[in-house]
């Protein structure tokens, strides 16, 4: 099994799809990496030689943040927003949508499941 940047790539996928399993590598970047490494994007991951995998690793290292470094940078950016107290930081802190979406309806992914309304008990009536 091919291992690049600490991620096991699926052996039955094409190279340009398999590289997208790495955090920070999408389709466009995968195609770019394969082009610079001189590897055919249509070949399966299991068919890649160790030399080709080393070329892919070298190109990814040269290009910059992927996997752990990128995750850490994103988390630090969010923490910075929360620390300076800007609007986006407050939205992150309250677990509400950050990019201007409506919240009176929807936003369930960010807000979590609905909290059931608790019915009040009726006061005992006089007869």
Legacy VTK file of the C-alpha trace (Angstrom):
# vtk DataFile Version 3.0
C-alpha trace
ASCII
DATASET POLYDATA
POINTS 127 float
0.000 0.000 0.000
1.345 3.400 -1.032
1.902 5.850 1.808
2.378 9.534 1.058
2.445 12.309 3.687
1.332 9.878 6.389
-1.787 8.800 4.474
-2.437 5.360 2.995
-3.583 5.908 -0.582
-6.298 3.551 -1.881
-4.627 1.093 -4.279
-7.585 0.678 -6.665
-8.064 4.378 -7.429
-6.450 6.350 -10.238
-3.461 8.419 -9.118
-5.173 11.793 -9.559
-8.134 10.656 -7.414
-6.025 8.798 -4.857
-3.934 11.882 -4.072
-7.081 13.760 -3.017
-7.229 11.531 0.099
-4.433 13.742 1.452
-5.757 16.743 3.405
-4.986 19.887 1.428
-4.806 18.178 -1.976
-7.813 18.579 -4.266
-8.270 17.570 -7.885
-6.477 20.599 -9.340
-3.481 20.280 -7.028
-3.300 16.513 -7.603
-3.147 17.019 -11.372
-0.479 19.710 -10.916
1.607 17.454 -8.636
1.415 14.526 -11.053
2.390 16.780 -13.955
5.452 18.114 -12.127
6.432 14.615 -11.011
6.039 13.278 -14.560
3.533 10.588 -13.542
0.495 9.568 -15.596
-2.682 10.536 -13.712
-4.665 7.665 -15.204
-2.503 4.904 -13.752
-3.660 3.136 -10.601
-1.917 3.784 -7.293
-0.929 0.101 -6.995
0.850 0.303 -10.369
3.062 3.234 -9.374
6.704 2.356 -8.820
8.568 3.383 -5.676
10.539 5.877 -7.764
7.334 7.579 -8.964
5.997 7.712 -5.403
9.249 9.333 -4.261
8.891 11.976 -7.005
5.301 12.681 -5.843
6.468 12.980 -2.223
9.239 15.394 -3.256
6.842 17.634 -5.207
4.349 17.694 -2.303
7.120 18.578 0.162
8.300 21.374 -2.112
4.794 22.827 -2.628
4.057 23.444 1.024
1.450 22.768 3.679
-0.471 19.504 3.644
-1.922 17.221 6.338
-0.794 18.067 9.890
0.874 21.403 9.132
-2.170 22.659 7.242
-4.628 21.459 9.908
-2.546 23.198 12.572
-2.395 26.433 10.562
-6.179 26.461 10.034
-6.800 25.877 13.753
-4.348 28.652 14.659
-6.099 31.049 12.255
-9.466 30.284 13.882
-7.953 30.708 17.356
-6.495 34.075 16.321
-9.921 35.263 15.142
-11.467 34.222 18.455
-8.688 35.892 20.476
-8.979 39.279 18.770
-12.753 39.175 19.209
-13.757 39.947 15.662
-17.199 39.018 14.344
-15.994 35.825 12.656
-14.215 34.821 15.856
-17.384 35.336 17.908
-19.358 33.193 15.458
-16.752 30.423 15.805
-16.858 30.708 19.598
-20.667 30.396 19.674
-20.704 27.543 17.110
-22.866 29.502 14.695
-22.469 29.881 10.912
-19.504 32.122 10.111
-20.159 33.145 6.512
-23.434 35.036 6.697
-25.958 32.211 6.437
-29.388 32.571 8.031
-29.915 30.986 11.429
-33.627 31.420 12.177
-34.175 28.271 10.140
-31.572 25.761 8.957
-27.954 25.930 10.242
-28.534 22.563 11.936
-25.086 21.258 11.034
-23.435 24.038 12.976
-25.980 24.419 15.794
-26.541 20.713 16.430
-29.852 18.903 16.905
-32.909 20.906 17.905
-33.547 21.341 21.574
-37.081 20.156 22.296
-39.390 22.781 23.706
-40.445 21.831 27.233
-44.207 22.140 27.761
-45.210 24.126 30.841
-47.486 22.466 33.346
-50.879 24.093 33.621
-51.699 25.520 37.008
-54.435 23.585 38.752
-57.717 25.195 37.776
-60.363 26.270 40.268
-63.774 24.647 40.049
LINES 1 128
127 0 1 2 3 4 5 6 7 8 9 10 11 12 13 14 15 16 17 18 19 20 21 22 23 24 25 26 27 28 29 30 31 32 33 34 35 36 37 38 39 40 41 42 43 44 45 46 47 48 49 50 51 52 53 54 55 56 57 58 59 60 61 62 63 64 65 66 67 68 69 70 71 72 73 74 75 76 77 78 79 80 81 82 83 84 85 86 87 88 89 90 91 92 93 94 95 96 97 98 99 100 101 102 103 104 105 106 107 108 109 110 111 112 113 114 115 116 117 118 119 120 121 122 123 124 125 126
